[in-house]
Amino acid sequence: MSTAFTPIQLGNVTVPNRFLMGSMHLGVEGETGVAHRMATFYGKRFEGGVGMIVTGGISVNEEGKGSKSFFQFLDPLHANELKLLNGALKGKGVMCAQLFHAGRYAFDRNCVAPSAIRAPINRYVPRALTEDECWRTIEDFGRSAKIAHEVGFGAVEIMGSEGYLLNQFFSPVTNHRDDYFGGDAKRRMNFSIEVLRAVKKNLPEGFPIIFRMSGIDLIPGNPSFEEVIGLSNALRDENVTALNIGIGWHESRIPTISQLVPRGAWVPIARRIKEQTPGVPIIASNRVNDASTIEKVFSEQSVDMISMARPFLADPFIVQKLANGHSERINTCVACNQACLDHAFQEKHVSCIVNPVAMNEDKYNFKKTTNPKNVLVIGTGPAGLEAARVAKELGHDVTIFEKRDQIGGQFQLASHIPGKSEFNETIRYFKNELNAIGVKIQLNTEATIENIKAKNSDVVIFASGVIPREFHLKGLELLPHGSYADYLTGKFVPGKAVAVIGGGGIGVDVAHRLTEENDPTLESYNQKYNINSFTNATIQTAKAKRKVGVFRRNGKHGAGLGPTTFWALKQELESEGVEFFQGLTYKEVTKDGLIVVFKNGEEFLYPCDSIILCVGQEKEDSLYEQYVKQSPNQKLILIGGAKDAKNIDAKRAFFEGLEAAYNI
C-alpha cells in the first residue's frame, strides 16, 4: 500500500497521502456558535492522518441552499463562522470548501433549476433560470470562491455531482433548454465550464480547485459515457486541479452507498474516466471502507486518490492505522447510514452507530480517571462492547463475561443477512481493540449470582441483551417453524414456501436472507441493476429460490430500518417476488399454510410449508433483577436491549454503552 502514503501535489498544496475526507454534512451547518464543535470534529480527523477534508456543501447563494441547515457564503454571519472554524484548524491540514447549489433539490418553494421539472424527491416545482440568472448564479460561484479563500480555506471543491444544479444542467433528463446552457451535450456542459472559469478568476494562481463530477447518474436517459468523458476532458483543458468522481443522483432507484452495494463497486467507473482523461488527478469515492479494497485500488493504480466520508465517522484514525500496519484495529464503517445520512436528511446532527463519539468529541474526552474501579460487564453485544472499551480507555480495570464462545451478541445474528456481513468488521475491531487495551474477556462464561459476586467488582454493567418474544397461534405445531434466531443460527431450516410472521426490521431482513443468501458481488450487483448499460440502470426482476410472504399486523413494513436504506431493500425483495401483507390479524395455521383475516373481514390462506417468527424481542434482565435485590448497595448499570427492548437498535445500544462508561 506504499502508493497510498506518497504525497500528491494539488495546485500549490502538497497533500501528504492519497486520502481525502469527502464532503459530508454534520447537521449543525447554518447555525452560529458551532465553529468550535466542528473544529473539534475535523481536528480529530486531521490528527488521525488525513491531509485534506472537504466540508459539507456551502451554498453560493440563498436559493441554492438545500435546506435551512446549510451555510451560505454570501451571509456575513455564516462567513464569519467559517472563518472561526478555519482559525481553529490552522496548521492542522487543508480544509476544502465545497461550493454548492442544490438546484431543484432545494426544499424551498423558491427553488430553481435549468428547466421547470420537479424532482421526484421534492414537492416543489422549480422555476427555470433565465439566461441572465444563469450568469448571475455563475458569478455567485466566483464570489463565494473568493470568500472561501478570504476566510481561510486552502482549497475549494465545485459540487457538480449527485443530481445538484451543475449536474442538472449537464443531464438531458433535467435540461430541456435551447440556449447557451442547453441543447446538445456541448452546450449542456457550458454551465459547469463557466462556473469553473468564474471560480478560477476569483482565486490566486495555483489555488486547488477540485470538481466533483458525476461518473454515472443512474437515471434512465442520463448522459452517455462518451458525454461524461467529453465533460471530464473539457474540465481538464480548463486546468481544473483534480476530478472527484461522484456516483448517482439522490432520486436514483439504484443504491450506491448502502450494504447492498459491494465494496469498491464504483472504482471501475473512476478508473475508466482516468484512462480517458490523462493529465489530471482522478479521485474515486463510494463504498471504499476497508484495507483490502484500498490496497487493491492503489496496487492496480486505478485512481490517484480515494475519497472516504463515512469511514472517518467510524474511525478518525483510519489513515494512521493503515500507515502503521494496524488495520485490524480499524473501526470499520458498516454502511448502515443510520446515524449519518438518516440524521442528515432529518436535519439532526450526524454521528455513527459504531462510534457514538463522532460529532460529540467536545462532550466526551478520554482523560484517565484518578479513581480507577473494577468493572464487570455482562454480555458482548454492541452495548456491552462499547461500555467495556470506553471504561478501559477511561482507566478502569474491565472484565467481560460472555456465555457464548465468541463476542458480538445481536451483531453475530445480523451478520448472516446479505450485506450485513459488514458487522463482522465491528466484531473483529472490538476483538482486537479490547485485547490491545487490556480488557479481560471470559468466553463460555455464563453470568450467575455466584460468579458475579466472586469478582467483587465496584461496578457491574448488565448488557445481557434480548431474547425472541414468545408467540402462540392455533395450529402452529402443524408446520415446521422457528424463531428468527433459530433460522439465522442454522438451528431451523425452512422449506421452499415461507411465511414470515412479523414485518418489522427483523422480519424484512429475514426475508432478504430467505431470498438471497450471499453478499452482493460486483458482478451480481451490476447484473441486478443493469449498470453496464450506463444509460438505463434499473433493477431487474428475478426468481428467488423460495416463495416468501411477510406479514405485519399494523404499521409499515421494515420499521426500525433506516429511511435512506429500506426503500432499496424493499425494492430488491419485491423484484424477487416477496409479497408483503399488513392490516390483519392471525387466525390459525393449517397443514396448508397460514390463515389471516384482513381488516375488511376477508379471510386469506397463504400457502406455505414453514413459518419463521419475527414477532419482536423481550429484554433479558432476569439476572439483573435477581442481583439487584441481593446487592442493593453495589453500583449496577442496565443498558441496551436488557434495559428496554422496545425499538432497540445498534445506534441506541452503542450510545448507552458509551454513557454507561462515563457514568461509572
C-alpha positions in Angstrom: 0.0 0.0 0.0 3.1 2.2 -0.3 1.5 4.4 -3.0 -1.3 5.4 -0.6 1.2 7.2 1.6 3.1 9.1 -1.0 2.5 12.8 -1.3 0.5 14.3 -4.2 0.6 17.8 -5.5 -2.8 19.5 -5.9 -2.1 23.0 -7.2 0.1 24.9 -4.7 -0.8 22.3 -1.9 1.1 19.1 -1.1 -1.2 16.5 0.4 0.9 14.1 2.5 -1.0 11.0 1.3 -3.6 9.8 -1.2 -6.7 10.1 1.1 -9.3 12.8 1.0 -12.1 13.1 3.6 -15.1 13.6 1.4 -17.9 16.0 1.8 -20.5 15.2 4.5 -23.0 17.4 6.3 -22.6 17.3 10.0 -26.1 18.6 10.8 -25.1 21.8 12.5 -24.4 23.9 9.4 -26.3 27.1 9.1 -26.0 27.9 12.8 -23.7 30.3 14.6 -21.7 29.3 17.6 -20.8 25.8 16.2 -17.3 26.5 14.9 -15.6 25.0 18.0 -17.7 21.8 17.8 -17.0 21.4 14.1 -13.3 22.2 14.5 -13.0 19.6 17.3 -14.6 17.0 15.0 -12.4 17.9 11.9 -9.3 18.3 14.1 -9.6 14.8 15.3 -9.6 13.5 11.7 -6.5 15.6 10.8 -4.8 14.2 13.9 -5.7 10.7 12.6 -3.7 11.3 9.4 -5.9 12.6 6.6 -4.4 15.6 4.9 -7.4 17.3 3.2 -11.0 17.5 4.3 -14.0 18.7 2.2 -16.8 20.4 4.1 -20.4 19.7 3.7 -21.9 21.8 0.8 -21.8 25.5 1.4 -24.3 27.3 -0.7 -23.2 30.0 -3.1 -26.4 32.0 -2.7 -29.7 31.9 -0.8 -31.7 29.9 -3.4 -29.0 27.3 -3.6 -29.3 26.1 0.0 -30.5 22.6 0.2 -32.4 23.4 3.4 -32.2 25.6 6.4 -29.2 23.5 7.6 -26.7 24.9 5.2 -24.0 27.6 5.5 -24.2 30.3 2.8 -21.1 32.2 1.8 -22.8 35.4 1.0 -24.3 35.6 4.5 -21.7 37.6 6.6 -22.7 35.7 9.8 -22.0 32.4 8.1 -18.8 33.6 6.5 -17.6 34.7 10.0 -18.5 31.3 11.5 -16.4 29.6 8.7 -13.5 32.0 9.5 -13.6 30.9 13.1 -13.6 27.3 12.0 -10.6 27.7 9.8 -8.8 29.7 12.5 -9.2 26.9 15.0 -7.9 24.4 12.4 -4.9 26.4 11.1 -1.8 24.4 10.6 -3.6 21.0 11.1 -4.4 20.2 7.5 -6.1 21.6 4.4 -9.8 22.5 4.7 -11.5 22.4 1.3 -14.8 24.3 1.0 -17.5 22.7 -1.2 -19.2 25.3 -3.4 -22.8 24.1 -3.6 -26.1 24.8 -5.3 -29.0 22.4 -4.8 -31.0 23.4 -7.8 -34.3 21.6 -7.9 -33.2 19.6 -4.8 -33.6 22.7 -2.6 -36.5 22.0 -0.2 -38.0 25.5 -0.8 -40.8 26.8 -2.9 -38.3 29.3 -4.5 -36.0 26.5 -5.8 -34.6 27.0 -9.3 -33.3 24.6 -12.0 -32.3 24.5 -15.7 -35.9 23.6 -16.5 -39.2 23.6 -14.6 -39.2 19.9 -13.9 -40.0 18.7 -10.4 -37.6 16.2 -8.7 -39.4 13.1 -7.5 -37.9 13.7 -4.0 -39.1 17.3 -3.8 -42.7 18.5 -3.6 -41.8 21.9 -5.1 -41.7 22.5 -8.9 -38.5 24.6 -9.6 -38.6 27.8 -11.6 -36.4 27.7 -14.7 -33.5 30.1 -14.6 -33.4 32.7 -17.3 -30.1 33.1 -19.2 -29.3 36.2 -17.3 -30.0 34.4 -14.0 -27.6 31.6 -15.1 -24.8 34.1 -15.5 -25.6 35.7 -12.1 -25.5 32.3 -10.5 -22.2 31.6 -12.1 -20.9 34.9 -10.6 -22.2 33.8 -7.2 -19.9 30.7 -7.5 -17.0 33.1 -8.2 -17.8 35.4 -5.4 -18.2 32.5 -3.0 -14.8 31.1 -4.0 -13.2 34.5 -3.2 -14.9 34.5 0.2 -13.7 30.9 0.8 -10.1 32.0 0.3 -10.6 35.1 2.4 -12.0 33.1 5.4 -9.1 30.7 5.4 -10.0 27.7 3.3 -7.0 26.1 1.5 -8.9 24.6 -1.4 -12.4 24.5 -3.0 -14.5 21.8 -4.5 -17.2 22.6 -7.0 -20.2 20.3 -6.5 -21.2 19.1 -9.9 -22.5 15.6 -9.0 -25.3 13.8 -7.1 -28.0 15.5 -9.0 -27.4 19.1 -7.8 -27.6 22.2 -10.0 -24.5 21.7 -12.2 -25.3 18.0 -12.7 -28.9 19.1 -13.6 -27.6 21.3 -16.4 -25.5 18.5 -17.8 -28.3 16.0 -18.0 -30.8 15.9 -20.8 -33.3 14.5 -18.2 -33.5 17.8 -16.4 -32.2 20.3 -19.0 -34.7 21.0 -21.8 -33.2 24.4 -22.7 -32.2 25.6 -26.1 -29.7 28.4 -25.4 -26.1 28.7 -24.4 -26.7 26.5 -21.4 -28.8 23.7 -23.0 -29.4 21.7 -26.1 -26.7 19.3 -27.3 -24.1 17.8 -24.9 -21.6 20.6 -25.6 -24.0 23.3 -24.6 -25.2 21.3 -21.6 -21.7 21.3 -20.2 -21.3 25.1 -20.6 -22.7 25.9 -17.2 -20.1 23.7 -15.5 -17.2 25.2 -17.5 -18.3 28.7 -16.9 -18.6 28.0 -13.2 -15.0 26.7 -13.2 -13.8 29.8 -15.0 -15.5 32.1 -12.6 -14.1 30.3 -9.6 -10.5 30.3 -11.1 -10.8 34.0 -11.9 -11.6 34.8 -8.2 -8.8 32.7 -6.7 -5.0 33.1 -6.5 -2.9 31.3 -9.1 -2.4 27.7 -8.1 -5.2 27.6 -5.5 -6.5 24.0 -5.6 -9.9 23.6 -7.4 -11.4 20.2 -7.3 -14.5 19.5 -9.5 -16.8 16.8 -8.2 -18.4 15.4 -11.4 -20.9 12.6 -11.8 -19.3 9.5 -13.2 -22.7 8.0 -13.8 -26.1 9.5 -12.8 -28.0 6.2 -12.6 -31.1 7.9 -14.0 -32.6 6.3 -17.2 -31.7 8.6 -20.0 -28.7 10.2 -18.3 -25.6 11.3 -20.3 -23.7 8.6 -22.1 -20.2 7.6 -21.0 -18.9 9.4 -24.1 -20.6 12.6 -23.0 -19.2 12.2 -19.4 -15.7 11.8 -20.9 -16.4 14.9 -23.0 -17.0 16.9 -19.8 -14.0 15.4 -18.0 -11.7 16.4 -20.8 -13.2 19.9 -21.1 -12.7 20.4 -17.4 -9.1 19.2 -17.6 -8.5 21.6 -20.5 -9.7 24.4 -18.3 -6.9 23.4 -15.9 -9.0 22.0 -13.1 -6.8 20.7 -10.3 -8.5 17.3 -9.8 -11.7 15.5 -10.6 -13.5 13.8 -7.8 -15.9 11.2 -9.3 -19.3 11.2 -7.7 -21.9 8.5 -8.3 -25.7 8.6 -8.7 -28.5 11.1 -8.0 -30.4 11.2 -4.8 -33.6 10.4 -6.7 -32.0 7.3 -8.3 -33.5 4.0 -7.6 -30.1 2.4 -7.5 -28.4 2.0 -4.1 -24.9 3.4 -4.2 -23.5 3.5 -0.7 -25.5 1.0 1.4 -24.8 -2.5 2.5 -26.5 -3.7 -0.7 -23.5 -2.3 -2.7 -20.3 -4.4 -2.8 -17.1 -2.7 -1.7 -15.3 -0.8 -4.3 -18.2 -1.0 -6.7 -17.7 2.4 -8.3 -13.9 2.4 -8.6 -14.2 0.9 -12.2 -16.1 4.0 -13.3 -13.5 6.3 -11.9 -10.8 4.2 -13.5 -12.4 4.4 -16.9 -12.5 8.1 -16.6 -8.9 8.2 -15.6 -7.9 6.1 -18.6 -9.6 8.5 -21.0 -8.7 11.8 -19.2 -4.9 11.8 -18.9 -3.2 14.8 -17.3 -5.4 15.4 -14.3 -5.6 13.5 -10.9 -8.7 11.3 -10.5 -10.3 10.7 -7.1 -12.6 7.7 -6.5 -15.4 7.6 -4.0 -18.3 5.5 -2.6 -18.1 2.2 -0.7 -14.4 2.1 -0.1 -14.1 1.3 3.6 -11.5 -1.4 4.3 -7.8 -2.1 4.0 -8.1 -4.8 1.3 -10.2 -2.6 -1.0 -7.8 0.3 -0.5 -4.8 -1.9 -1.2 -6.5 -3.2 -4.4 -7.2 0.3 -5.7 -3.7 1.6 -5.2 -1.9 -1.6 -6.3 -3.8 -1.6 -9.6 -3.2 2.2 -9.9 -6.9 2.6 -10.6 -7.0 6.2 -9.5 -4.8 8.8 -7.9 -6.7 9.3 -4.6 -9.5 7.9 -2.6 -12.3 9.9 -1.1 -13.9 8.5 2.0 -16.5 10.2 4.1 -18.4 7.9 6.5 -15.3 5.7 7.3 -13.9 8.8 9.0 -17.0 9.0 11.2 -16.4 5.4 12.3 -12.7 5.8 12.9 -10.9 9.2 12.8 -7.6 7.4 12.8 -8.1 5.1 9.8 -5.3 6.6 7.8 -2.8 6.4 10.7 -3.7 2.8 11.5 -3.3 1.8 7.8 0.1 3.5 7.7 1.2 1.8 10.9 0.1 -1.6 9.8 -2.7 -1.8 12.3 -5.7 -2.3 10.0 -7.1 -5.0 12.4 -7.8 -2.1 14.8 -9.8 0.0 12.4 -13.4 0.6 13.5 -14.8 0.0 10.0 -17.8 1.9 8.7 -20.6 -0.7 8.2 -22.5 1.3 5.6 -25.7 1.3 7.6 -26.5 5.1 7.2 -28.5 5.1 10.4 -26.7 7.9 12.3 -25.2 9.7 9.4 -27.3 10.0 6.3 -30.6 9.3 8.1 -29.8 12.0 10.6 -28.6 14.5 7.9 -31.9 14.1 6.0 -33.8 14.6 9.2 -31.8 17.7 10.0 -30.2 16.2 13.1 -26.5 16.3 13.9 -24.8 13.3 12.4 -22.9 10.7 14.3 -22.0 7.0 13.8 -23.6 3.9 15.3 -20.3 2.1 15.8 -18.6 5.4 17.1 -21.1 7.5 19.0 -18.4 9.9 20.0 -18.4 11.2 16.4 -19.6 14.8 16.4 -19.6 14.6 20.2 -15.9 15.0 20.6 -16.3 18.2 22.6 -18.5 16.3 25.1 -16.5 13.2 25.6 -12.8 13.1 26.2 -10.7 10.1 27.3 -8.8 11.6 30.2 -7.8 8.9 32.6 -9.8 8.8 35.9 -8.0 9.4 39.2 -10.3 6.9 40.8 -10.0 3.7 38.8 -12.6 1.0 39.6 -13.0 -2.7 38.9 -15.8 -3.0 36.3 -17.6 -6.2 35.2 -19.6 -6.2 32.0 -22.2 -8.9 31.4 -22.7 -9.5 27.7 -20.8 -8.6 24.5 -23.5 -7.2 22.2 -22.9 -3.6 20.9 -23.8 -2.0 24.3 -21.5 -4.3 26.3 -18.6 -4.0 24.0 -18.7 -0.2 23.9 -19.1 0.1 27.6 -16.1 -2.1 28.1 -14.0 -0.3 25.6 -14.7 3.2 26.9 -14.4 2.2 30.6 -11.0 0.8 29.9 -10.0 3.9 28.0 -11.0 6.0 31.0 -8.6 4.0 33.2 -10.8 1.4 34.8 -10.0 -2.3 35.2 -12.5 -4.2 33.0 -13.6 -7.8 32.7 -16.3 -9.2 30.4 -18.4 -12.3 30.9 -19.8 -13.8 27.7 -21.8 -17.0 27.8 -21.0 -17.9 24.2 -17.7 -18.8 22.6 -17.5 -15.6 20.7 -18.4 -11.9 21.1 -20.9 -9.9 19.2 -24.4 -10.6 20.5 -27.1 -9.4 18.1 -24.4 -8.3 15.6 -23.5 -12.0 15.3 -27.1 -12.8 14.3 -27.3 -9.8 11.9 -24.1 -10.7 10.2 -25.9 -13.6 8.5 -28.1 -11.2 6.5 -26.7 -10.5 3.0 -24.6 -7.3 3.1 -24.7 -7.2 6.9 -21.6 -9.3 7.0 -20.1 -5.8 7.4 -21.0 -6.3 11.1 -18.2 -8.9 11.3 -15.8 -6.0 10.9 -17.2 -4.4 14.0 -16.8 -7.7 15.9 -13.2 -8.0 14.5 -12.5 -4.5 15.7 -13.7 -5.0 19.2 -12.0 -8.3 19.5 -8.6 -6.8 18.6 -9.1 -3.4 20.3 -10.2 -4.8 23.6 -7.3 -7.2 23.6 -4.9 -4.5 22.8 -6.0 -2.1 25.5 -6.2 -4.8 28.1 -9.9 -5.7 28.6 -10.2 -9.2 30.0 -12.8 -11.3 28.1 -14.0 -14.5 29.6 -15.8 -16.5 26.9 -18.0 -19.5 27.7 -18.8 -17.9 31.0 -22.5 -17.6 31.8 -23.0 -15.0 34.5 -24.6 -16.2 37.7 -25.2 -14.5 41.1 -22.3 -16.5 42.5 -19.6 -15.7 39.9 -20.6 -12.0 39.7 -20.2 -11.8 43.5 -16.9 -13.6 43.3 -15.5 -10.9 41.1 -16.1 -8.4 43.9 -16.4 -5.6 41.3 -17.1 -2.0 42.1 -19.5 -1.6 39.2 -21.4 -4.2 37.2 -22.8 -3.3 33.8 -25.6 -5.6 32.7 -25.8 -5.7 28.8 -27.4 -9.1 28.6 -29.5 -8.1 25.5 -32.8 -9.5 24.3 -34.5 -12.8 23.6 -37.1 -13.6 20.9 -40.6 -12.9 22.1 -42.8 -16.0 22.5 -45.7 -16.3 20.1 -48.7 -18.6 20.2 -51.1 -19.3 17.4 -53.7 -22.0 16.9 -52.2 -24.9 14.8 -48.7 -23.6 14.7 -47.4 -27.0 15.6 -48.8 -28.3 12.3 -46.0 -26.7 10.2 -42.2 -26.6 10.8 -41.5 -23.3 12.5 -38.7 -21.4 14.3 -37.7 -18.0 15.6 -35.5 -15.6 13.6 -32.7 -16.5 15.9 -33.2 -20.3 15.2 -33.1 -19.6 11.5 -30.1 -17.3 11.5 -28.0 -19.6 13.6 -28.9 -22.6 11.5 -31.0 -24.4 14.1 -34.1 -24.2 11.9 -34.0 -24.8 8.1 -37.1 -23.5 6.4 -38.7 -25.0 3.3 -39.5 -23.6 -0.2 -42.5 -21.6 0.8 -42.1 -19.5 3.9 -44.5 -17.2 5.8 -42.6 -14.7 7.9 -44.8 -13.6 10.8 -43.7 -10.1 11.8 -42.8 -7.4 9.3 -40.6 -5.1 11.3 -36.9 -4.7 10.6 -36.0 -8.2 11.6 -38.8 -9.7 9.5 -37.7 -7.9 6.4 -34.0 -8.8 7.0 -35.1 -12.5 7.4 -37.0 -12.2 4.1 -33.8 -10.9 2.5 -31.8 -13.9 3.7 -34.5 -16.3 2.6 -34.3 -15.0 -1.0 -30.6 -14.3 -1.3 -28.1 -16.0 1.0 -24.8 -14.4 -0.3 -23.4 -11.0 -0.1 -23.5 -8.9 -3.3 -20.6 -9.1 -5.6 -19.6 -6.6 -8.3 -20.9 -9.0 -11.0 -24.2 -9.8 -9.3 -24.8 -6.1 -8.4 -24.1 -4.9 -11.9 -26.4 -7.5 -13.3 -29.2 -6.9 -10.8 -29.2 -3.2 -11.6 -28.2 -3.2 -15.3 -25.3 -0.9 -14.5 -23.3 -1.9 -17.6 -26.0 -0.3 -19.8 -24.8 3.0 -18.3 -27.9 5.0 -19.5 -30.6 2.5 -18.4 -29.7 1.4 -14.9 -32.8 -0.1 -13.3 -33.5 -3.1 -11.1 -34.1 -6.4 -12.9 -36.7 -8.9 -11.9 -35.5 -12.3 -10.8 -37.0 -15.5 -9.4 -36.0 -16.3 -5.9 -35.3 -19.8 -4.8 -38.1 -19.5 -2.2 -41.6 -18.2 -2.1 -41.8 -15.7 0.7 -44.6 -13.7 2.3 -44.1 -11.1 5.1 -47.0 -10.4 7.4 -47.5 -7.4 9.7 -50.5 -6.7 11.9 -50.3 -2.9 11.7 -47.9 -0.2 10.6 -45.3 -0.1 7.9 -43.0 -2.9 7.0 -39.4 -2.5 7.9 -40.0 -0.4 11.0 -36.6 0.2 12.6 -34.7 0.1 9.3 -33.3 3.4 8.1 -35.3 5.6 5.6 -32.2 6.0 3.3 -31.7 2.2 3.0 -35.1 0.5 3.5 -36.5 1.6 0.1 -33.7 -0.2 -1.7 -34.1 -3.4 0.3 -37.8 -3.5 -0.2 -37.3 -2.8 -3.9 -35.0 -5.8 -4.1 -37.3 -8.1 -2.3 -40.3 -7.1 -4.5 -38.2 -7.7 -7.6 -37.7 -11.3 -6.4 -41.3 -11.9 -5.7 -41.6 -11.3 -2.0 -45.2 -10.4 -1.0 -46.0 -8.0 1.8 -49.3 -8.2 3.8 -50.4 -5.8 6.5 -53.5 -4.6 8.3 -54.5 -8.1 9.6 -54.9 -10.5 12.4 -53.6 -14.0 12.6 -56.3 -16.7 12.7 -54.6 -20.0 12.6 -52.1 -22.3 10.9 -53.2 -25.4 9.0 -51.3 -28.1 7.2 -51.8 -26.0 4.1 -50.5 -22.7 5.4 -51.1 -19.5 7.4 -54.6 -18.1 7.6 -55.1 -14.4 8.3 -58.1 -12.0 8.4 -57.7 -8.6 6.9 -59.4 -5.5 8.4 -62.2 -5.7 5.9 -63.1 -9.1 7.2 -61.6 -11.0 4.2 -60.1 -14.4 5.2 -56.9 -15.3 3.3 -54.9 -18.5 3.2 -51.2 -18.1 2.4 -49.9 -21.5 1.2 -46.6 -22.3 2.9 -44.6 -25.3 4.2 -42.8 -23.4 7.1 -43.0 -20.4 9.3 -40.4 -18.1 10.8 -41.4 -16.0 13.8 -40.2 -12.4 13.8 -42.6 -11.1 16.4 -40.3 -8.9 18.4 -37.9 -9.2 21.3 -38.1 -9.2 25.1 -35.5 -7.7 27.4 -33.3 -10.3 29.1 -33.0 -8.7 32.5 -33.8 -11.6 34.8 -30.3 -11.9 36.2 -30.2 -8.2 36.9 -33.5 -8.3 38.7 -32.2 -11.1 40.9 -28.9 -9.5 41.6 -30.2 -6.0 42.4 -32.2 -7.5 45.2 -29.2 -9.2 46.8 -26.7 -6.3 46.3 -28.7 -3.1 46.7 -25.7 -1.1 47.6 -23.5 -2.0 44.7 -23.4 0.2 41.6 -25.3 -1.6 38.9 -26.0 -0.2 35.4 -28.5 -1.7 33.0 -28.1 -0.9 29.3 -29.2 -1.8 25.8 -31.9 -4.3 25.0 -31.7 -5.6 28.5 -32.9 -2.2 29.7 -35.6 -1.7 27.1 -36.2 -4.0 24.2 -38.7 -1.6 22.6 -37.2 -0.1 19.4 -33.7 -1.2 20.4 -31.2 -0.9 17.7 -27.4 -0.7 17.4 -27.4 3.1 17.5 -29.0 3.2 20.9 -27.0 0.3 22.2 -23.6 1.7 21.4 -24.6 5.1 22.8 -25.9 3.6 26.0 -22.6 1.7 26.3 -20.7 4.9 26.0 -22.9 6.7 28.5 -22.6 3.9 31.0 -18.8 4.0 31.0 -18.9 7.8 31.5 -21.3 7.3 34.5 -19.1 4.8 36.4 
